[in-house]
Amino acid sequence: MVVTLKVKTPGGAMRFVRDLTSQEQTELERMTRQEIGRVAMRAQMILLSARKYSAPDIADILDTSRVTVYTWLDRFDAEGPAGLYDRPRSGRPPDVDDTAQQCLETALDQTPEDYGYPATIWTTQLLQDLLHWRCAIHVCADTVRRALHALGYRWRRPRWAIERTDPEAPYRLGRIIHALETATRETAILVHDETKFKTLPPLRRMWMRKGGQVRIPTPKDNRHIYSYGALNLVTGDWQDHFSPKANSEATLTFLEDVLAHYPEQRIILIWDQATYHTSKKVQTWLRRHPRFTALLLPKYAPDLNPVEHVWRVVKQRVAANVTRTLTAIKTAYRAFFAQQSPTSLLQTASVPS
């Protein structure tokens, strides 16, 4: 006889194993003492269910999933203690089908609370349980993990984020789009940014031997230098300038270099809202040079600047995990750009061709 309690759960009414015979009770107790591993745990599941422990409680006690508990309750109801032993297996466990993948994708766009689970994040056990109740699909946790990897998901820690938006973002982007659409072939369209290189190297993931950890020596002092860089979005031409500081004076020096590099062309310069880009000195210089049109990117949106992608690759190649002098950093920096073609730089910057 199947005993049922009217308890509301995400999957429906909660159920327990059928009544045990005295012989089954004795055999199950023997199995918990003498069998090993999963068989002993399955026998324990049946005994706990017979004592009216719920499937969620049994799953918590034995550190498994509710799907697993219900699977072995069903097996026992049909076959008795003999059904708790492993059956011969052949081949790899089946992957989830298209219906199950759709179920997973839909669930991952929402939270477990939306499905009635008292949890804020999805785990493989919860998704396994969801597939059981919503799609009538019985799969193991490893199969769920494989399906998640196939869908492009990874188990990773999230990052904190301060949600900030620029109220002028639509206006800024609109100006940039209009300028690009109306630019002539003779217009030099540049995107600009600067970055800091330090003698204290940035640490990045690397291959190292198992059981050991590579140690990067720290420099005696943490000196730094700035690189101003500008990428021509049409030709892929790269122009840069090293400076000990990032300020209005250094910015004006770089702008003079850009002006000399494009002696006759109209120049559209796209950059962020750093204080030394919007300072009075720089704005006065721009008004005196009508060939320049400087357009500001929205605040809090570094990913909109293609040069940011270039800096990431440069630092990975010339500065990561190596303690160097500033002179050595500049030498490696120059060698990197000497090996780049205009096309490769545009690809690095994620600029569509």
Buried (B, 14 or more C-beta within 10 A) or exposed (E): EEEEEEEEBBBEEBBBBBEBEEEBBEBBEEBBEEBEEBBBBBBBBBBBBBEEBBBBBBBEEBEBBBBBBBBBBBBBBEEBBEBBEEEEEEEEEEEBEEEBBEBBBEBEEEEBEEBEBEEEEBBBBBBBBBBBBBBEBBBBBEBBBBBBEEEEBEEEEEEEEEEEEBEBBEEBBEBBEEBBEEBEEEBBBBBBBBBEBBBBBBEEEEEEEEEEEEEEEEEEEEBBBBBBBBBBBBEBBBBBBBBEEBBBBBBBEBBEBBBEBBEEBBBBBBBBBBEBBBBEEBEEBBEEEEBBBBBBBBBBBEEBBBBBBBBEBBBEEBBBEEBBEBEBBBEBBEEBBEEBEBEEBBBBBEBEE
